[in-house]
Amino acid sequence: MFKKFATYCKACYEELAFKTTWPTRKELTHTAIVVLIASIVIALIVFVEDTVFDNLMKLIYHS
């Protein structure tokens, strides 16, 4: 059982060390900025929808 675990760990290390391509700093920065902008846009859309829905419900129930 320990031998299987050691073999698994070795295979994982070899894949991470030799078979995985890691992004460059420029690629990583670009991707992080894209994710940040997308998150902000989605948050703003949800905020606007929530505000519109809240005002609509207030209009319906307080009339």
mmJSON file of the N, C-alpha and C atoms, coordinates in Angstrom:
{"data_MODEL":{"atom_site":{
"group_PDB":["ATOM","ATOM","ATOM","ATOM","ATOM","ATOM","ATOM","ATOM","ATOM","ATOM","ATOM","ATOM","ATOM","ATOM","ATOM","ATOM","ATOM","ATOM","ATOM","ATOM","ATOM","ATOM","ATOM","ATOM","ATOM","ATOM","ATOM","ATOM","ATOM","ATOM","ATOM","ATOM","ATOM","ATOM","ATOM","ATOM","ATOM","ATOM","ATOM","ATOM","ATOM","ATOM","ATOM","ATOM","ATOM","ATOM","ATOM","ATOM","ATOM","ATOM","ATOM","ATOM","ATOM","ATOM","ATOM","ATOM","ATOM","ATOM","ATOM","ATOM","ATOM","ATOM","ATOM","ATOM","ATOM","ATOM","ATOM","ATOM","ATOM","ATOM","ATOM","ATOM","ATOM","ATOM","ATOM","ATOM","ATOM","ATOM","ATOM","ATOM","ATOM","ATOM","ATOM","ATOM","ATOM","ATOM","ATOM","ATOM","ATOM","ATOM","ATOM","ATOM","ATOM","ATOM","ATOM","ATOM","ATOM","ATOM","ATOM","ATOM","ATOM","ATOM","ATOM","ATOM","ATOM","ATOM","ATOM","ATOM","ATOM","ATOM","ATOM","ATOM","ATOM","ATOM","ATOM","ATOM","ATOM","ATOM","ATOM","ATOM","ATOM","ATOM","ATOM","ATOM","ATOM","ATOM","ATOM","ATOM","ATOM","ATOM","ATOM","ATOM","ATOM","ATOM","ATOM","ATOM","ATOM","ATOM","ATOM","ATOM","ATOM","ATOM","ATOM","ATOM","ATOM","ATOM","ATOM","ATOM","ATOM","ATOM","ATOM","ATOM","ATOM","ATOM","ATOM","ATOM","ATOM","ATOM","ATOM","ATOM","ATOM","ATOM","ATOM","ATOM","ATOM","ATOM","ATOM","ATOM","ATOM","ATOM","ATOM","ATOM","ATOM","ATOM","ATOM","ATOM","ATOM","ATOM","ATOM","ATOM","ATOM","ATOM","ATOM","ATOM","ATOM","ATOM","ATOM","ATOM","ATOM"],
"id":[1,2,3,4,5,6,7,8,9,10,11,12,13,14,15,16,17,18,19,20,21,22,23,24,25,26,27,28,29,30,31,32,33,34,35,36,37,38,39,40,41,42,43,44,45,46,47,48,49,50,51,52,53,54,55,56,57,58,59,60,61,62,63,64,65,66,67,68,69,70,71,72,73,74,75,76,77,78,79,80,81,82,83,84,85,86,87,88,89,90,91,92,93,94,95,96,97,98,99,100,101,102,103,104,105,106,107,108,109,110,111,112,113,114,115,116,117,118,119,120,121,122,123,124,125,126,127,128,129,130,131,132,133,134,135,136,137,138,139,140,141,142,143,144,145,146,147,148,149,150,151,152,153,154,155,156,157,158,159,160,161,162,163,164,165,166,167,168,169,170,171,172,173,174,175,176,177,178,179,180,181,182,183,184,185,186,187,188,189],
"type_symbol":["N","C","C","N","C","C","N","C","C","N","C","C","N","C","C","N","C","C","N","C","C","N","C","C","N","C","C","N","C","C","N","C","C","N","C","C","N","C","C","N","C","C","N","C","C","N","C","C","N","C","C","N","C","C","N","C","C","N","C","C","N","C","C","N","C","C","N","C","C","N","C","C","N","C","C","N","C","C","N","C","C","N","C","C","N","C","C","N","C","C","N","C","C","N","C","C","N","C","C","N","C","C","N","C","C","N","C","C","N","C","C","N","C","C","N","C","C","N","C","C","N","C","C","N","C","C","N","C","C","N","C","C","N","C","C","N","C","C","N","C","C","N","C","C","N","C","C","N","C","C","N","C","C","N","C","C","N","C","C","N","C","C","N","C","C","N","C","C","N","C","C","N","C","C","N","C","C","N","C","C","N","C","C","N","C","C","N","C","C"],
"label_atom_id":["N","CA","C","N","CA","C","N","CA","C","N","CA","C","N","CA","C","N","CA","C","N","CA","C","N","CA","C","N","CA","C","N","CA","C","N","CA","C","N","CA","C","N","CA","C","N","CA","C","N","CA","C","N","CA","C","N","CA","C","N","CA","C","N","CA","C","N","CA","C","N","CA","C","N","CA","C","N","CA","C","N","CA","C","N","CA","C","N","CA","C","N","CA","C","N","CA","C","N","CA","C","N","CA","C","N","CA","C","N","CA","C","N","CA","C","N","CA","C","N","CA","C","N","CA","C","N","CA","C","N","CA","C","N","CA","C","N","CA","C","N","CA","C","N","CA","C","N","CA","C","N","CA","C","N","CA","C","N","CA","C","N","CA","C","N","CA","C","N","CA","C","N","CA","C","N","CA","C","N","CA","C","N","CA","C","N","CA","C","N","CA","C","N","CA","C","N","CA","C","N","CA","C","N","CA","C","N","CA","C","N","CA","C","N","CA","C","N","CA","C"],
"label_alt_id":[null,null,null,null,null,null,null,null,null,null,null,null,null,null,null,null,null,null,null,null,null,null,null,null,null,null,null,null,null,null,null,null,null,null,null,null,null,null,null,null,null,null,null,null,null,null,null,null,null,null,null,null,null,null,null,null,null,null,null,null,null,null,null,null,null,null,null,null,null,null,null,null,null,null,null,null,null,null,null,null,null,null,null,null,null,null,null,null,null,null,null,null,null,null,null,null,null,null,null,null,null,null,null,null,null,null,null,null,null,null,null,null,null,null,null,null,null,null,null,null,null,null,null,null,null,null,null,null,null,null,null,null,null,null,null,null,null,null,null,null,null,null,null,null,null,null,null,null,null,null,null,null,null,null,null,null,null,null,null,null,null,null,null,null,null,null,null,null,null,null,null,null,null,null,null,null,null,null,null,null,null,null,null,null,null,null,null,null,null],
"label_comp_id":["MET","MET","MET","PHE","PHE","PHE","LYS","LYS","LYS","LYS","LYS","LYS","PHE","PHE","PHE","ALA","ALA","ALA","THR","THR","THR","TYR","TYR","TYR","CYS","CYS","CYS","LYS","LYS","LYS","ALA","ALA","ALA","CYS","CYS","CYS","TYR","TYR","TYR","GLU","GLU","GLU","GLU","GLU","GLU","LEU","LEU","LEU","ALA","ALA","ALA","PHE","PHE","PHE","LYS","LYS","LYS","THR","THR","THR","THR","THR","THR","TRP","TRP","TRP","PRO","PRO","PRO","THR","THR","THR","ARG","ARG","ARG","LYS","LYS","LYS","GLU","GLU","GLU","LEU","LEU","LEU","THR","THR","THR","HIS","HIS","HIS","THR","THR","THR","ALA","ALA","ALA","ILE","ILE","ILE","VAL","VAL","VAL","VAL","VAL","VAL","LEU","LEU","LEU","ILE","ILE","ILE","ALA","ALA","ALA","SER","SER","SER","ILE","ILE","ILE","VAL","VAL","VAL","ILE","ILE","ILE","ALA","ALA","ALA","LEU","LEU","LEU","ILE","ILE","ILE","VAL","VAL","VAL","PHE","PHE","PHE","VAL","VAL","VAL","GLU","GLU","GLU","ASP","ASP","ASP","THR","THR","THR","VAL","VAL","VAL","PHE","PHE","PHE","ASP","ASP","ASP","ASN","ASN","ASN","LEU","LEU","LEU","MET","MET","MET","LYS","LYS","LYS","LEU","LEU","LEU","ILE","ILE","ILE","TYR","TYR","TYR","HIS","HIS","HIS","SER","SER","SER"],
"label_asym_id":["A","A","A","A","A","A","A","A","A","A","A","A","A","A","A","A","A","A","A","A","A","A","A","A","A","A","A","A","A","A","A","A","A","A","A","A","A","A","A","A","A","A","A","A","A","A","A","A","A","A","A","A","A","A","A","A","A","A","A","A","A","A","A","A","A","A","A","A","A","A","A","A","A","A","A","A","A","A","A","A","A","A","A","A","A","A","A","A","A","A","A","A","A","A","A","A","A","A","A","A","A","A","A","A","A","A","A","A","A","A","A","A","A","A","A","A","A","A","A","A","A","A","A","A","A","A","A","A","A","A","A","A","A","A","A","A","A","A","A","A","A","A","A","A","A","A","A","A","A","A","A","A","A","A","A","A","A","A","A","A","A","A","A","A","A","A","A","A","A","A","A","A","A","A","A","A","A","A","A","A","A","A","A","A","A","A","A","A","A"],
"label_entity_id":["1","1","1","1","1","1","1","1","1","1","1","1","1","1","1","1","1","1","1","1","1","1","1","1","1","1","1","1","1","1","1","1","1","1","1","1","1","1","1","1","1","1","1","1","1","1","1","1","1","1","1","1","1","1","1","1","1","1","1","1","1","1","1","1","1","1","1","1","1","1","1","1","1","1","1","1","1","1","1","1","1","1","1","1","1","1","1","1","1","1","1","1","1","1","1","1","1","1","1","1","1","1","1","1","1","1","1","1","1","1","1","1","1","1","1","1","1","1","1","1","1","1","1","1","1","1","1","1","1","1","1","1","1","1","1","1","1","1","1","1","1","1","1","1","1","1","1","1","1","1","1","1","1","1","1","1","1","1","1","1","1","1","1","1","1","1","1","1","1","1","1","1","1","1","1","1","1","1","1","1","1","1","1","1","1","1","1","1","1"],
"label_seq_id":[1,1,1,2,2,2,3,3,3,4,4,4,5,5,5,6,6,6,7,7,7,8,8,8,9,9,9,10,10,10,11,11,11,12,12,12,13,13,13,14,14,14,15,15,15,16,16,16,17,17,17,18,18,18,19,19,19,20,20,20,21,21,21,22,22,22,23,23,23,24,24,24,25,25,25,26,26,26,27,27,27,28,28,28,29,29,29,30,30,30,31,31,31,32,32,32,33,33,33,34,34,34,35,35,35,36,36,36,37,37,37,38,38,38,39,39,39,40,40,40,41,41,41,42,42,42,43,43,43,44,44,44,45,45,45,46,46,46,47,47,47,48,48,48,49,49,49,50,50,50,51,51,51,52,52,52,53,53,53,54,54,54,55,55,55,56,56,56,57,57,57,58,58,58,59,59,59,60,60,60,61,61,61,62,62,62,63,63,63],
"pdbx_PDB_ins_code":[null,null,null,null,null,null,null,null,null,null,null,null,null,null,null,null,null,null,null,null,null,null,null,null,null,null,null,null,null,null,null,null,null,null,null,null,null,null,null,null,null,null,null,null,null,null,null,null,null,null,null,null,null,null,null,null,null,null,null,null,null,null,null,null,null,null,null,null,null,null,null,null,null,null,null,null,null,null,null,null,null,null,null,null,null,null,null,null,null,null,null,null,null,null,null,null,null,null,null,null,null,null,null,null,null,null,null,null,null,null,null,null,null,null,null,null,null,null,null,null,null,null,null,null,null,null,null,null,null,null,null,null,null,null,null,null,null,null,null,null,null,null,null,null,null,null,null,null,null,null,null,null,null,null,null,null,null,null,null,null,null,null,null,null,null,null,null,null,null,null,null,null,null,null,null,null,null,null,null,null,null,null,null,null,null,null,null,null,null],
"Cartn_x":[0.821,0.0,0.87,1.938,2.827,3.523,3.838,4.511,3.599,2.306,1.352,1.27,1.244,1.181,2.44,3.598,4.864,4.907,4.428,4.384,3.455,2.319,1.361,1.991,2.659,3.302,4.387,5.148,6.212,5.606,4.534,3.872,3.31,2.719,2.197,3.317,4.423,5.557,6.088,6.263,6.79,5.864,4.562,3.628,3.696,3.736,3.804,5.132,6.216,7.546,7.899,7.454,7.958,6.89,5.639,4.61,3.672,3.675,2.771,3.441,2.685,3.207,2.599,3.449,3.002,2.921,1.93,1.814,2.946,3.241,4.242,3.61,4.451,3.945,2.97,3.264,2.393,1.037,1.045,-0.206,-1.03,-0.36,-1.043,-1.669,-0.942,-1.456,-2.66,-2.549,-3.646,-4.891,-4.723,-5.855,-6.482,-5.672,-6.191,-6.994,-6.523,-7.24,-8.575,-8.581,-9.822,-10.836,-10.38,-11.274,-11.794,-10.944,-11.36,-12.417,-12.194,-13.154,-14.475,-14.409,-15.631,-16.402,-15.704,-16.362,-17.054,-16.399,-16.995,-18.223,-18.135,-19.277,-20.455,-20.21,-21.291,-21.887,-21.045,-21.54,-22.421,-22.021,-22.829,-24.162,-24.158,-25.402,-26.346,-25.818,-26.654,-27.171,-26.346,-26.775,-27.922,-27.784,-28.839,-30.126,-30.014,-31.205,-31.867,-31.085,-31.62,-32.315,-31.724,-32.316,-33.636,-33.644,-34.872,-35.953,-35.611,-36.583,-37.102,-36.207,-36.605,-37.589,-37.286,-38.185,-39.517,-39.48,-40.707,-41.586,-40.967,-41.735,-42.3,-41.538,-42.032,-43.214,-43.132,-44.212,-45.466,-45.315,-46.456,-47.081,-46.285,-46.823,-47.188,-46.677,-46.966,-48.014,-48.574,-49.596,-50.96],
"Cartn_y":[-1.19,0.0,1.26,1.267,2.424,2.614,1.521,1.607,2.259,1.937,2.55,4.059,4.442,5.857,6.588,5.973,6.583,6.725,5.708,5.762,6.881,7.009,8.071,9.446,9.635,10.915,11.241,10.238,10.443,10.837,10.167,10.486,11.905,12.3,13.661,14.694,14.433,15.362,15.479,14.343,14.365,15.119,14.947,15.664,17.163,17.559,18.99,19.603,18.856,19.412,19.414,18.398,18.245,18.306,18.034,17.98,19.174,19.932,21.067,22.314,23.075,24.361,25.449,26.223,27.272,28.587,29.424,30.704,31.657,32.536,33.566,34.622,35.481,36.549,37.436,37.737,38.587,37.913,36.63,35.887,35.837,35.6,35.511,36.848,37.929,39.262,39.585,39.284,39.546,38.763,37.505,36.667,37.172,37.563,38.082,39.365,40.23,41.468,41.165,40.219,39.831,39.296,38.446,37.889,38.992,39.914,41.022,41.883,42.239,43.063,42.322,41.043,40.253,40.165,40.002,39.931,41.243,42.348,43.659,43.88,43.533,43.698,42.853,41.611,40.735,41.265,41.744,42.308,43.533,44.369,45.55,45.154,44.152,43.672,43.137,42.343,41.794,42.923,43.913,45.049,45.803,46.064,46.786,45.966,44.673,43.822,43.788,43.69,43.655,44.968,46.079,47.385,47.547,47.165,47.261,46.367,45.143,44.221,44.737,45.28,45.817,46.968,47.879,49.014,48.556,47.563,47.018,46.391,45.635,45.025,46.072,47.123,48.206,48.894,49.095,49.727,48.86,47.575,46.659,46.532,46.32,46.043,47.268,48.432,49.628,50.501,50.025,50.825,50.623],
"Cartn_z":[0.0,0.0,0.0,0.804,0.84,-0.506,-1.189,-2.487,-3.524,-3.49,-4.419,-4.174,-2.893,-2.551,-3.012,-2.812,-3.233,-4.75,-5.458,-6.925,-7.385,-6.719,-7.042,-6.824,-5.703,-5.404,-6.425,-6.81,-7.805,-9.148,-9.541,-10.809,-10.791,-9.665,-9.537,-9.656,-8.982,-9.038,-10.464,-11.134,-12.502,-13.443,-13.268,-14.129,-13.878,-12.611,-12.293,-12.719,-12.546,-12.818,-14.3,-15.029,-16.395,-17.486,-17.172,-18.217,-18.203,-17.134,-17.013,-17.565,-18.352,-18.826,-17.947,-17.321,-16.43,-17.198,-16.886,-17.608,-17.236,-18.175,-17.892,-16.992,-16.465,-15.588,-16.341,-17.605,-18.419,-18.648,-18.98,-19.189,-17.908,-16.8,-15.509,-15.124,-15.338,-15.034,-15.917,-17.199,-18.143,-17.743,-17.421,-17.03,-15.727,-14.786,-13.518,-13.741,-14.616,-14.913,-15.59,-16.522,-17.2,-16.189,-15.283,-14.26,-13.348,-12.949,-12.09,-12.776,-14.032,-14.772,-14.953,-15.298,-15.462,-14.152,-13.049,-11.739,-11.398,-11.683,-11.412,-12.281,-13.552,-14.462,-13.995,-13.65,-13.184,-11.893,-10.978,-9.72,-9.984,-10.916,-11.251,-11.871,-12.736,-13.35,-12.28,-11.377,-10.301,-9.405,-9.11,-8.295,-8.963,-10.258,-10.988,-11.009,-11.297,-11.306,-9.933,-8.887,-7.526,-7.185,-7.554,-7.289,-8.043,-9.314,-10.111,-9.514,-9.171,-8.599,-7.255,-6.421,-5.124,-5.304,-6.205,-6.451,-7.039,-7.887,-8.467,-7.383,-6.48,-5.388,-4.443,-4.168,-3.321,-3.987,-5.281,-6.038,-6.004,-6.152,-6.172,-4.789,-3.754,-2.44,-1.606,-1.939,-1.169,-1.841,-2.925,-3.623,-3.035],
"occupancy":[1.0,1.0,1.0,1.0,1.0,1.0,1.0,1.0,1.0,1.0,1.0,1.0,1.0,1.0,1.0,1.0,1.0,1.0,1.0,1.0,1.0,1.0,1.0,1.0,1.0,1.0,1.0,1.0,1.0,1.0,1.0,1.0,1.0,1.0,1.0,1.0,1.0,1.0,1.0,1.0,1.0,1.0,1.0,1.0,1.0,1.0,1.0,1.0,1.0,1.0,1.0,1.0,1.0,1.0,1.0,1.0,1.0,1.0,1.0,1.0,1.0,1.0,1.0,1.0,1.0,1.0,1.0,1.0,1.0,1.0,1.0,1.0,1.0,1.0,1.0,1.0,1.0,1.0,1.0,1.0,1.0,1.0,1.0,1.0,1.0,1.0,1.0,1.0,1.0,1.0,1.0,1.0,1.0,1.0,1.0,1.0,1.0,1.0,1.0,1.0,1.0,1.0,1.0,1.0,1.0,1.0,1.0,1.0,1.0,1.0,1.0,1.0,1.0,1.0,1.0,1.0,1.0,1.0,1.0,1.0,1.0,1.0,1.0,1.0,1.0,1.0,1.0,1.0,1.0,1.0,1.0,1.0,1.0,1.0,1.0,1.0,1.0,1.0,1.0,1.0,1.0,1.0,1.0,1.0,1.0,1.0,1.0,1.0,1.0,1.0,1.0,1.0,1.0,1.0,1.0,1.0,1.0,1.0,1.0,1.0,1.0,1.0,1.0,1.0,1.0,1.0,1.0,1.0,1.0,1.0,1.0,1.0,1.0,1.0,1.0,1.0,1.0,1.0,1.0,1.0,1.0,1.0,1.0,1.0,1.0,1.0,1.0,1.0,1.0],
"B_iso_or_equiv":[0.0,0.0,0.0,0.0,0.0,0.0,0.0,0.0,0.0,0.0,0.0,0.0,0.0,0.0,0.0,0.0,0.0,0.0,0.0,0.0,0.0,0.0,0.0,0.0,0.0,0.0,0.0,0.0,0.0,0.0,0.0,0.0,0.0,0.0,0.0,0.0,0.0,0.0,0.0,0.0,0.0,0.0,0.0,0.0,0.0,0.0,0.0,0.0,0.0,0.0,0.0,0.0,0.0,0.0,0.0,0.0,0.0,0.0,0.0,0.0,0.0,0.0,0.0,0.0,0.0,0.0,0.0,0.0,0.0,0.0,0.0,0.0,0.0,0.0,0.0,0.0,0.0,0.0,0.0,0.0,0.0,0.0,0.0,0.0,0.0,0.0,0.0,0.0,0.0,0.0,0.0,0.0,0.0,0.0,0.0,0.0,0.0,0.0,0.0,0.0,0.0,0.0,0.0,0.0,0.0,0.0,0.0,0.0,0.0,0.0,0.0,0.0,0.0,0.0,0.0,0.0,0.0,0.0,0.0,0.0,0.0,0.0,0.0,0.0,0.0,0.0,0.0,0.0,0.0,0.0,0.0,0.0,0.0,0.0,0.0,0.0,0.0,0.0,0.0,0.0,0.0,0.0,0.0,0.0,0.0,0.0,0.0,0.0,0.0,0.0,0.0,0.0,0.0,0.0,0.0,0.0,0.0,0.0,0.0,0.0,0.0,0.0,0.0,0.0,0.0,0.0,0.0,0.0,0.0,0.0,0.0,0.0,0.0,0.0,0.0,0.0,0.0,0.0,0.0,0.0,0.0,0.0,0.0,0.0,0.0,0.0,0.0,0.0,0.0],
"pdbx_formal_charge":[null,null,null,null,null,null,null,null,null,null,null,null,null,null,null,null,null,null,null,null,null,null,null,null,null,null,null,null,null,null,null,null,null,null,null,null,null,null,null,null,null,null,null,null,null,null,null,null,null,null,null,null,null,null,null,null,null,null,null,null,null,null,null,null,null,null,null,null,null,null,null,null,null,null,null,null,null,null,null,null,null,null,null,null,null,null,null,null,null,null,null,null,null,null,null,null,null,null,null,null,null,null,null,null,null,null,null,null,null,null,null,null,null,null,null,null,null,null,null,null,null,null,null,null,null,null,null,null,null,null,null,null,null,null,null,null,null,null,null,null,null,null,null,null,null,null,null,null,null,null,null,null,null,null,null,null,null,null,null,null,null,null,null,null,null,null,null,null,null,null,null,null,null,null,null,null,null,null,null,null,null,null,null,null,null,null,null,null,null],
"auth_seq_id":[1,1,1,2,2,2,3,3,3,4,4,4,5,5,5,6,6,6,7,7,7,8,8,8,9,9,9,10,10,10,11,11,11,12,12,12,13,13,13,14,14,14,15,15,15,16,16,16,17,17,17,18,18,18,19,19,19,20,20,20,21,21,21,22,22,22,23,23,23,24,24,24,25,25,25,26,26,26,27,27,27,28,28,28,29,29,29,30,30,30,31,31,31,32,32,32,33,33,33,34,34,34,35,35,35,36,36,36,37,37,37,38,38,38,39,39,39,40,40,40,41,41,41,42,42,42,43,43,43,44,44,44,45,45,45,46,46,46,47,47,47,48,48,48,49,49,49,50,50,50,51,51,51,52,52,52,53,53,53,54,54,54,55,55,55,56,56,56,57,57,57,58,58,58,59,59,59,60,60,60,61,61,61,62,62,62,63,63,63],
"auth_comp_id":["MET","MET","MET","PHE","PHE","PHE","LYS","LYS","LYS","LYS","LYS","LYS","PHE","PHE","PHE","ALA","ALA","ALA","THR","THR","THR","TYR","TYR","TYR","CYS","CYS","CYS","LYS","LYS","LYS","ALA","ALA","ALA","CYS","CYS","CYS","TYR","TYR","TYR","GLU","GLU","GLU","GLU","GLU","GLU","LEU","LEU","LEU","ALA","ALA","ALA","PHE","PHE","PHE","LYS","LYS","LYS","THR","THR","THR","THR","THR","THR","TRP","TRP","TRP","PRO","PRO","PRO","THR","THR","THR","ARG","ARG","ARG","LYS","LYS","LYS","GLU","GLU","GLU","LEU","LEU","LEU","THR","THR","THR","HIS","HIS","HIS","THR","THR","THR","ALA","ALA","ALA","ILE","ILE","ILE","VAL","VAL","VAL","VAL","VAL","VAL","LEU","LEU","LEU","ILE","ILE","ILE","ALA","ALA","ALA","SER","SER","SER","ILE","ILE","ILE","VAL","VAL","VAL","ILE","ILE","ILE","ALA","ALA","ALA","LEU","LEU","LEU","ILE","ILE","ILE","VAL","VAL","VAL","PHE","PHE","PHE","VAL","VAL","VAL","GLU","GLU","GLU","ASP","ASP","ASP","THR","THR","THR","VAL","VAL","VAL","PHE","PHE","PHE","ASP","ASP","ASP","ASN","ASN","ASN","LEU","LEU","LEU","MET","MET","MET","LYS","LYS","LYS","LEU","LEU","LEU","ILE","ILE","ILE","TYR","TYR","TYR","HIS","HIS","HIS","SER","SER","SER"],
"auth_asym_id":["A","A","A","A","A","A","A","A","A","A","A","A","A","A","A","A","A","A","A","A","A","A","A","A","A","A","A","A","A","A","A","A","A","A","A","A","A","A","A","A","A","A","A","A","A","A","A","A","A","A","A","A","A","A","A","A","A","A","A","A","A","A","A","A","A","A","A","A","A","A","A","A","A","A","A","A","A","A","A","A","A","A","A","A","A","A","A","A","A","A","A","A","A","A","A","A","A","A","A","A","A","A","A","A","A","A","A","A","A","A","A","A","A","A","A","A","A","A","A","A","A","A","A","A","A","A","A","A","A","A","A","A","A","A","A","A","A","A","A","A","A","A","A","A","A","A","A","A","A","A","A","A","A","A","A","A","A","A","A","A","A","A","A","A","A","A","A","A","A","A","A","A","A","A","A","A","A","A","A","A","A","A","A","A","A","A","A","A","A"],
"auth_atom_id":["N","CA","C","N","CA","C","N","CA","C","N","CA","C","N","CA","C","N","CA","C","N","CA","C","N","CA","C","N","CA","C","N","CA","C","N","CA","C","N","CA","C","N","CA","C","N","CA","C","N","CA","C","N","CA","C","N","CA","C","N","CA","C","N","CA","C","N","CA","C","N","CA","C","N","CA","C","N","CA","C","N","CA","C","N","CA","C","N","CA","C","N","CA","C","N","CA","C","N","CA","C","N","CA","C","N","CA","C","N","CA","C","N","CA","C","N","CA","C","N","CA","C","N","CA","C","N","CA","C","N","CA","C","N","CA","C","N","CA","C","N","CA","C","N","CA","C","N","CA","C","N","CA","C","N","CA","C","N","CA","C","N","CA","C","N","CA","C","N","CA","C","N","CA","C","N","CA","C","N","CA","C","N","CA","C","N","CA","C","N","CA","C","N","CA","C","N","CA","C","N","CA","C","N","CA","C","N","CA","C","N","CA","C","N","CA","C","N","CA","C"],
"pdbx_PDB_model_num":[1,1,1,1,1,1,1,1,1,1,1,1,1,1,1,1,1,1,1,1,1,1,1,1,1,1,1,1,1,1,1,1,1,1,1,1,1,1,1,1,1,1,1,1,1,1,1,1,1,1,1,1,1,1,1,1,1,1,1,1,1,1,1,1,1,1,1,1,1,1,1,1,1,1,1,1,1,1,1,1,1,1,1,1,1,1,1,1,1,1,1,1,1,1,1,1,1,1,1,1,1,1,1,1,1,1,1,1,1,1,1,1,1,1,1,1,1,1,1,1,1,1,1,1,1,1,1,1,1,1,1,1,1,1,1,1,1,1,1,1,1,1,1,1,1,1,1,1,1,1,1,1,1,1,1,1,1,1,1,1,1,1,1,1,1,1,1,1,1,1,1,1,1,1,1,1,1,1,1,1,1,1,1,1,1,1,1,1,1]
}}}
